Amino acid sequence: MRLLVCVAILMLIAVPVNAYTLQGDVQHTGNFTSNANIIPKLEWRTYLSGLIGSSPVVANGKVFVTNWYGWGSWQPGFYVLDADTGQILWNNSTIYGASTPFVYGDKVIVGGMVYSGSGWNYYGYLYIINLTTRSVKSVKLDDHPSYYGIASSPIVYNGYIYVLTHSNGTLWKLDLDGNVVDCFTTGGLINPYTSPTAYDGKIFFAGNSSGDRIYCVYTNLTEVWNRSVDSQIVDTPTVASINGETILIFATKNYLYAFYLNGTLKDRYPFNGTISSPAVAYDRIYIGSRDGKLYCFAFDSRGNLSVLWTFEANGKIDSSPAVSNRVVYFATNTGEGTLYAVDAMVGYEIWHYRLIPPQNTWWNIMSSPFISNNRLYIGADSGYVYCFNSSGEIDFDVNLTPVNVSLNVNGREYEVRENTALGALLKASNYTMNSAEIYFNVTLDDSWYDKYGSFFISSIMGLGTQNVNGKWIYWSIWNETSLLSVGANLYTISDNETVYYCYGDGTSLSNCTVLLNITTHVKPVGISNLTVNSARLGGNATAWVNVSSAKSGWYVVVVSGLNDKGDYVAGISTVYLSECQSLRVPVLIHVSQRNTIGTYKLFAGVYKLNEYPNNLIDWFGSVNCEVTS
């Protein structure tokens, strides 16, 4: 039922221009067009301060984003950045909040807030910014928005602006000059972040009239239908074609809903909804949950919602997924906010970029990814806007130990030397830089292992062998002078050597789309395992230490430890190791009669003989040694 009409001057505007908004379009499908996979290559990050909860929107070579309250010194504003470099071009410090901007021609429309300066007196404003003159038209639409202001992300559809205010569940229609044309109020409180969606001359939005409801109105705000739902709608509805049917999809706190556009319920599925809005691609629905899982839904043969797969992230997902080139990207709203890239078809992790905040600080990510020109843009509570590329060079600096590490390939267990080109790649695949932890997936093919003793690298960061315009693109491995003639696990690395993983046609390092530069520092000796038997007071325990060398020489192996009373035990052995030799070294540990019984936690360390007891090279532990009377 139409509850309230706000009358204003009507203006007819029909200007065919491109529009850029939350999840890429006014249907909020989150389906972005890209011909390349984004990789954890940080192209730039720009500090704006505060919390960046809105999604950056990219248009015409520029990034548009707002920030709001945050850690330490806060510089509020609506910011415009260069999309290639991250340089701040200009900002307006009077506009701030969590609303995602809508870029429409030479205008940007965005929600925000104004604080009166006392108590909880906030007001919700909509801003229309002229990008040519930088002039701003502000329109107050909500007198009681709490501290959210207008956090809803506006859309422009058929030449008019539509936006929601949450204190009274009102859909507003304005012209592009900021004049209120009309409004449709449902009268009750709605989620502050939910936004309107447009399709086929209709607007779909969350409302609250004697209960939580989903509404459909014509663009002139005449009601078409409304339907009751179980609880508050927490995200922004998505309209998309799935299996040839156009479906309206959204989440409440308890269910994922799918409606036909005539208002008939297609199905609902128990679900812990958040402000994460559905993305739709490949006839599948991707959405984040309160239980920290990304869900992939599809409709089964009976037309019912079914879960194809889930991916467990490191916390609650408020970020709305972005799908491109069979990869889904999203982030987690947890203290160590993490951007994930997950295979859209089967749900395995391709890579992640996890923020590492300072102590007593939380760098959550509520912002949603935006993909443009084969780059991904996202904000975070670190106060930074991040830009990730699909190509370029990434530099790593890793420490390697000449020990064997276990590797599972296609269900078979292998031992691989860490101080090899493959060991360097695996170390680089779990790496920390720029206050973030980078992980990326490496897949190996062992089809040729029995014959040649080496692996074929199938993919790194989701990039595998493919034919591009008649040319094969794959991963080749180089040292500082040439292409390696052996498999990555068979090439032993020297100290301070750099190996290169090139994704290209294999002809030269200059023809790489992606280049991983891995500089290595190899320890002369390392420990891969420690075992110890039990002992009696006044007796001895024997420890066995697996030691491997990269350089020939005399080494000292020490095993020592304490119990919870502070009593200690220790033993020492001296051993000569040839280059690339591995030995299981025995170390005799005497247990004094003065010691107490109980569990001793033991550690093993190794030194060069001429540097002992200084300059510990490597250590391993702990293992338990039980001492009895």
Phi, psi and omega in degrees: 000139177286120186262326182204137177240126176258116188268138176208183182285132178270139176230134178267117181230125179221082183245111181285096179230162176285148180234144183225128188204184176307129181061016165093340182202170184286349173272350180057048182280339183065018183257102185260147178268124178207144178255015180213154176274134173290139179240166180285049175262103180286106181287316174197160168222137184236129183274123176251342185082171179069199177253134179251092181267339179283161175273130172297142177240133185248129178207136174053041176078012181230153177251131180242128185200154175240161173231172174210194190320145180197196183286140171060216181289127185245126177250092186290159174162165165266118188250144172239122183241155171286126186292334181276324188246341184082001180297134176286118181273317174191166176208159175243111189283354181271351183248124179202160180150201183243008179287138176276130182294154170245120180261124184221101183062235180263019180237150170237130179247129184207147176274164180191195184218159171228132179258130185284344177104003179209141176057219180255038183272086176251155176228145180263123182241147168252137183241135173244115187252126175273115185288339180282311183263346185064017176283156186230132170254125180248139182229120177279124183240341185224120180272348185222059186268010190058212182270006181280332191062223169258101178266348175299145180264119184289158171234157170245127183219127183052037174084008179233154179266136174232133181208155180252144167247137194269339184290335181229012177056050186250133171264124182253144174239125180230156172276174186288352174267000178091011177275131178291124179266318185192169172206156181228111184252138177260349167092345184240170182290136174234168179300134185294339186264350181291145187230159178283156179231143184237142175192136172054045176074016181229156176242133179245135184200162178276142177217177181211095177233102185055039181130165184281137186214158170252134185243149170229124178229156170289168182294341175273009177071020169281131185291135173263308176197164168215151182225140178284144175233170191290329185201185185300135173285122190258346183235190178263129181297151177239136173246124183205159176271126178228121181054038177083359178248141177270123191234144172260126186232137176198170181237146167251187178295338189237347185214154164260126184252147171227119179244146163288161185287351175272003178095001177279132178289126175274311178188163170219154185223133179306131189199141177268084188287152173228192177283001173295120181266150184295142166250144183232127176200150177057034181060028180232156180246128179243129183204144178271159187228168178288338180273011174080021179242142167270127181255141170244114179253156170213167174265130180281186185296339178267002180084014180263149177293135177220150180272120176278317177197163172230152175236126182270117179264191185264016178166183181307142181247106173260340180294138177273127187296152171239130183245134179202133173054042178065027173231139176249132183244138179198173182223165183248140180265070180223168187306321172257072183307134188230130172268126182246148167238121186233140177300124187287341184269320184238349171087017177273153183285130177264314175196165169216159178230103188256121180288140178245099184281160172298163180302140180064027177229152181231124181251070177291160174233109173260338183299151178255147180292147173231129185248130180208134176054042179061029174229154179244136181237138180203150176256171181205166178286358171290348184089003181257149161260132183248142175235122179249140185257170175257000181209172177119186182256141173236128181260134177234151177225104190241150174259129182241148178241138183283062180234164176274139176238148181278145183217131177254120179233118179053039176085359178253143179267134178230157171251128182234135177290132182291327181274053174233173178298323177290318177301322178295319179295317180294323175295319180294335183287351170230093194222151178242128175204154177050045178058036179210150174261127179253129170235138171220151184278137174239123177248138184239151176246123182257020183301328184258004187296316183297330182271318187246349180075020183223163179255154169257132180279110182284315181201153172225129181059026180084000180265116181238181180297131179206158178261117181243110179053044177082003180241132180280130178246131184202177179269123172244156186240132185230151164258199187284353181237331188198174174289135180290139182262001179233166178296159185300327181280351180258355181262112180277134185263140175269161178299138179064026176265151176246131173247152186235130173253115187248123174262100184190207183270003175080005183273327181194163178291339180284347181257028181267132169285318176233134180229121176259115179260109185248104176272133188242149173233112188260124175291145180292337182207154181209163180244130181250344181199156178215128173230156181207146176265177179277171182210164174251157175301133182081002180247207183224151169244148177249123175257145176241125186242121176277113185241136177229148185240150169257338180229144178291146177161174177269136183227152177250128178248125183240134173238127182207164178180179185229162166256182185288353177263358180091002175289144183236158172224156181201156175209161185214144174222152175243138185214146173257131178238134172279167179302132179063026179262146176237135179223152172258103190266126176278141177229120180273127184243116179276137178246114183290152173298337182280346178292165175257157179284164179133196184262127176252130177267118186251146176233151176245140177226157180226140182229159162289143184302317184281359179245357181289138006264018178267169171058062173301128183270313183208157178214163183212143176155176009250161172232154183266136172240120181269124179250125180243171181277000000 
